[in-house]
């Protein structure tokens, strides 16, 4: 998987895939941010105890780069870029859309290495539990190493979050990641971590995210947290 900091910085704006199905009247209308919309975020890394790591603060700006794309067998897809404020470096480009039931789909290459769908579904509208998994194999010193990654996503409630003095109703989504490394039929190591995302339909984006730390193969991967601080809609 990519560095978790980059994943945390990844934009999570909602976009509309082509669909003839109406939005459920029980769910709020999802705002589609236009090309050129910007969203400023601030965050930091977390240790295994979910405590902020000193001197790990970061700020970045997420920009809607393109709209109406055909991508990954979907139409109406929008792309976003995330730029680090300190270096000016573009950290990531992301693609997303809504499925026919108006759940959010995030383009996730980590879940497509076996040729399966690369779209991860976040149940922001239906509330249905989503499960995605992938198994890939790489060689290390001539020995095939199997890496299995699974993600379980479910809606776990609603919360109000304040951004720049304004209150936004959000859909709270909880994801549980499980990573397993095996070789020659034996499980070498496993790791699990949770991630929580707060999606604001009125902005069409995830405005807060918290990702847990984990250790795999004696390598520590810090967790992270970010929150939207300022935005401009086009």
Rosetta blueprint (number, residue, H / E / L):
1 X L
2 X L
3 X L
4 X H
5 X H
6 X H
7 X H
8 X H
9 X H
10 X L
11 X L
12 X L
13 X E
14 X L
15 X L
16 X L
17 X L
18 X L
19 X L
20 X L
21 X L
22 X L
23 X L
24 X L
25 X L
26 X L
27 X L
28 X L
29 X L
30 X L
31 X L
32 X L
33 X L
34 X L
35 X L
36 X L
37 X L
38 X E
39 X E
40 X E
41 X E
42 X E
43 X E
44 X E
45 X E
46 X E
47 X L
48 X L
49 X L
50 X L
51 X L
52 X E
53 X L
54 X L
55 X L
56 X L
57 X L
58 X E
59 X E
60 X E
61 X E
62 X E
63 X E
64 X E
65 X E
66 X E
67 X E
68 X E
69 X E
70 X E
71 X E
72 X L
73 X L
74 X E
75 X E
76 X E
77 X E
78 X E
79 X E
80 X E
81 X E
82 X E
83 X E
84 X E
85 X L
86 X L
87 X L
88 X L
89 X L
90 X E
91 X E
92 X E
93 X E
94 X E
95 X E
96 X E
97 X E
98 X E
99 X L
100 X L
101 X L
102 X L
103 X L
104 X E
105 X E
106 X E
107 X E
108 X L
109 X H
110 X H
111 X H
112 X L
113 X L
114 X L
115 X L
116 X L
117 X L
118 X L
119 X E
120 X E
121 X E
122 X E
123 X L
124 X L
125 X L
126 X L
127 X L
128 X L
129 X L
130 X E
131 X E
132 X E
133 X E
134 X E
135 X E
136 X E
137 X E
138 X E
139 X E
140 X E
141 X L
142 X L
143 X E
144 X E
145 X E
146 X E
147 X E
148 X E
149 X E
150 X E
151 X E
152 X E
153 X E
154 X E
155 X E
156 X E
157 X E
158 X E
159 X E
160 X E
161 X E
162 X E
163 X E
164 X L
165 X L
166 X E
167 X E
168 X E
169 X E
170 X E
171 X E
172 X E
173 X E
174 X E
175 X E
176 X E
177 X E
178 X E
179 X E
180 X E
181 X E
182 X E
183 X E
184 X L
185 X L
186 X E
187 X E
188 X E
189 X E
190 X E
191 X E
192 X E
193 X E
194 X E
195 X E
196 X E
197 X E
198 X E
199 X E
200 X E
201 X L
202 X L
203 X L
204 X L
205 X E
206 X E
207 X E
208 X E
209 X E
210 X E
211 X E
212 X L
213 X L
214 X E
215 X E
216 X E
217 X L
218 X L
219 X E
220 X E
221 X E
222 X L
223 X E
224 X E
225 X E
226 X E
227 X E
228 X E
229 X E
230 X E
231 X E
232 X E
233 X L
234 X L
